[in-house]
Amino acid sequence: MSMIGNYCRVNESLLATICANPDSISDFLYSDDDQEPNRSRLDIDKSWHAIHFLLTDSQWEGDYPLVCVVMGGECIGEQDVGYGPARYLTSQQVKEVATAIEKITASKLLEKFDAERMNQEEIYPHGWRNSQEERDYIGQHYSSLVKFFKDTADAGDAMIVYLN
C-alpha cells in the first residue's frame, strides 16, 4: 500500500457543515459526487513527505505557514480517513500558505534535495536516489501544489488535507 497526499478545495460554508458533523468526512471525501461548486482535488502521490521535509527541514514539524502545506491544519474529528484524520485549513490560512510557497520555486525547493539525508531521516517512501527522475517527480508535484494553493486562495476557499 502507498500513502498518498490529497487536497480537496471547499468553500467555507461546506467546511463548516463538515466540521459540525465530523463523522461525515469519509462519506464526503470518498464520494464520487464532484458536482459541488468549486470542489476540486489534488493528489500529490507519494511526494508529500519529501515536499514537507524540503520545505521545513523536519520529518513532521515545522514553522507556520510552511508546516501547513502538508502537515498543518486542524483535525476534522478523529475518524481515520486512510492514515489518520483529515485536517482543514481556513481560507485565511490557505492565503498565508499560498503566499509563502509562491515565493519558493520548484528549483529552489530542490536545491535542498539530498537523497542520503532523506533516507537517514526516513522520509517516505524511503529509498531515495540522487536522480533527475526523482527530482522531477518532486518538482512536478510541488508545482501542482503551489498552483492548487494559489487557485484556492484566489477563490477565497478553504482546504481539506489528508493521507490515504
Phi and psi in degrees as a GROMACS rama.xvg file:
@    title "Ramachandran Plot"
@    xaxis  label "Phi"
@    yaxis  label "Psi"
@TYPE xy
-113.194  152.741  SER-2
-102.916  117.052  MET-3
-111.987  132.562  ILE-4
-83.564  129.608  GLY-5
-130.74  148.152  ASN-6
-134.907  140.187  TYR-7
-134.078  122.358  CYS-8
-83.757  130.221  ARG-9
-140.039  152.571  VAL-10
-78.9778  162.831  ASN-11
-61.0253  -35.5271  GLU-12
-64.0699  -46.4116  SER-13
-64.2891  -40.5173  LEU-14
-59.7027  -43.4103  LEU-15
-60.8568  -40.5373  ALA-16
-62.9386  -44.8585  THR-17
-64.3849  -44.3412  ILE-18
-66.0171  -30.6267  CYS-19
-72.2227  -21.8363  ALA-20
-134.721  70.4903  ASN-21
-61.436  -21.3981  PRO-22
-68.4921  -11.2099  ASP-23
-86.7209  -2.76642  SER-24
-60.9557  -43.2798  ILE-25
-63.4135  -43.2532  SER-26
-59.8333  -41.1164  ASP-27
-65.3242  -51.1906  PHE-28
-66.2132  -34.4027  LEU-29
-104.308  16.1902  TYR-30
-77.3001  146.586  SER-31
-86.423  -0.380325  ASP-32
-88.0506  95.5103  ASP-33
-100.041  28.2995  ASP-34
-81.0062  -13.2778  GLN-35
-58.0857  128.062  GLU-36
-56.6459  138.21  PRO-37
63.888  15.017  ASN-38
-91.8425  106.266  ARG-39
-130.136  162.684  SER-40
-130.866  157.334  ARG-41
-139.008  135.841  LEU-42
-116.772  119.89  ASP-43
-105.389  20.5325  ILE-44
52.7213  -141.008  ASP-45
-88.3228  8.01686  LYS-46
-78.2476  -10.0423  SER-47
-53.6049  -45.5028  TRP-48
-73.0389  -38.2008  HIS-49
-63.2719  -43.5021  ALA-50
-60.9488  -46.9877  ILE-51
-57.8913  -48.7941  HIS-52
-61.1767  -45.2352  PHE-53
-67.8884  -30.5468  LEU-54
-77.5335  -37.2925  LEU-55
-110.463  -13.6128  THR-56
58.9774  35.2313  ASP-57
-146.98  147.819  SER-58
-64.2297  -47.8687  GLN-59
-132.693  -17.5183  TRP-60
-101.596  -164.666  GLU-61
150.256  169.237  GLY-62
-93.0129  148.222  ASP-63
-70.5402  139.157  TYR-64
-94.9187  -5.78761  PRO-65
-64.0857  -30.116  LEU-66
-61.965  -27.078  VAL-67
-75.1592  -14.6099  CYS-68
-59.2899  -42.1649  VAL-69
-122.129  -42.0674  VAL-70
-105.442  -1.96133  MET-71
-89.6139  -174.92  GLY-72
95.6233  170.922  GLY-73
-95.9376  143.586  GLU-74
-68.2848  142.572  CYS-75
-97.8331  92.0621  ILE-76
66.8672  -157.82  GLY-77
-119.749  0.913491  GLU-78
-65.2874  130.693  GLN-79
-77.0822  119.757  ASP-80
-103.609  13.8237  VAL-81
153.342  -65.2342  GLY-82
-136.993  73.1408  TYR-83
95.4342  178.843  GLY-84
-74.9384  155.458  PRO-85
-71.7003  155.084  ALA-86
-127.025  161.961  ARG-87
-131.686  153.604  TYR-88
-118.487  134.08  LEU-89
-69.8399  166.76  THR-90
-60.2148  -35.9251  SER-91
-65.7622  -43.1983  GLN-92
-64.3147  -40.198  GLN-93
-58.9582  -42.9106  VAL-94
-61.8717  -43.3842  LYS-95
-65.1462  -42.6707  GLU-96
-66.0524  -45.8901  VAL-97
-57.4751  -43.8926  ALA-98
-62.2724  -41.0607  THR-99
-68.0224  -46.0236  ALA-100
-80.7246  -20.7863  ILE-101
-61.9531  -25.9749  GLU-102
-81.6884  -10.7301  LYS-103
-111.049  104.198  ILE-104
-72.0965  163.155  THR-105
-60.3196  -40.863  ALA-106
-65.6026  -36.9779  SER-107
-66.226  -43.8845  LYS-108
-58.3608  -44.2017  LEU-109
-73.8673  -9.66391  LEU-110
-62.3071  -24.7636  GLU-111
-87.8687  -6.65538  LYS-112
-62.332  121.443  PHE-113
-142.73  98.0455  ASP-114
-57.072  -41.9587  ALA-115
-60.9956  -46.4958  GLU-116
-65.8455  -40.5936  ARG-117
-62.9354  -37.1325  MET-118
-68.9627  -40.9112  ASN-119
-61.8223  -37.2319  GLN-120
-83.7483  0.51568  GLU-121
58.4769  47.6891  GLU-122
-79.2264  121.77  ILE-123
-59.8989  139.956  TYR-124
-94.6531  17.5495  PRO-125
71.139  161.276  HIS-126
74.2169  30.8668  GLY-127
-65.1933  146.111  TRP-128
-126.623  151.633  ARG-129
-80.9638  69.7332  ASN-130
-117.945  153.953  SER-131
-64.4706  -34.0422  GLN-132
-59.7132  -43.7673  GLU-133
-70.1951  -37.5499  GLU-134
-62.2816  -43.9639  ARG-135
-62.8409  -41.5093  ASP-136
-57.979  -50.0469  TYR-137
-66.7115  -46.1548  ILE-138
-60.5975  -41.6821  GLY-139
-66.5711  -43.5048  GLN-140
-67.5896  -38.2187  HIS-141
-63.7424  -44.9065  TYR-142
-60.116  -40.5315  SER-143
-63.5184  -38.7807  SER-144
-66.979  -42.0208  LEU-145
-59.9447  -45.7018  VAL-146
-63.6927  -41.8119  LYS-147
-62.1563  -44.5328  PHE-148
-63.0709  -43.2975  PHE-149
-62.8154  -46.7376  LYS-150
-62.9998  -40.3162  ASP-151
-65.6872  -43.6262  THR-152
-63.8822  -44.4528  ALA-153
-60.162  -31.9096  ASP-154
-83.3192  -8.96478  ALA-155
74.5896  25.7289  GLY-156
-98.1155  167.487  ASP-157
-98.5256  -179.35  ALA-158
-145.796  143.452  MET-159
-109.912  133.398  ILE-160
-121.743  133.848  VAL-161
-158.311  157.77  TYR-162
-109.441  135.522  LEU-163
